[in-house]
């Protein structure tokens, strides 16, 4: 039986959390302003989704992803 600390992780890293939070904020902004019919701010929120993906990828590249050398933990 394996110890739970030996699991490879499930995306729980600074890179993943940052990407998800940015994208979630984008979805919330886009949805809220869609209901308010403020289309330029809908597009602003929508633009945050790929920005979150890019930021997450950059953070992973500098070692803050799962198993990265700067992510902390015991990996």
Rosetta blueprint (number, residue, H / E / L):
1 X L
2 X L
3 X L
4 X H
5 X H
6 X H
7 X L
8 X L
9 X L
10 X L
11 X L
12 X L
13 X L
14 X H
15 X H
16 X H
17 X H
18 X H
19 X H
20 X H
21 X H
22 X H
23 X H
24 X H
25 X H
26 X H
27 X H
28 X H
29 X H
30 X H
31 X H
32 X H
33 X H
34 X H
35 X H
36 X L
37 X L
38 X L
39 X H
40 X H
41 X H
42 X H
43 X H
44 X H
45 X H
46 X H
47 X H
48 X H
49 X H
50 X H
51 X H
52 X H
53 X H
54 X H
55 X H
56 X H
57 X H
58 X H
59 X H
60 X H
61 X H
62 X H
63 X H
64 X H
65 X L
66 X L
67 X L
68 X L
69 X L
70 X L
71 X L
72 X L
73 X L
74 X L
75 X L
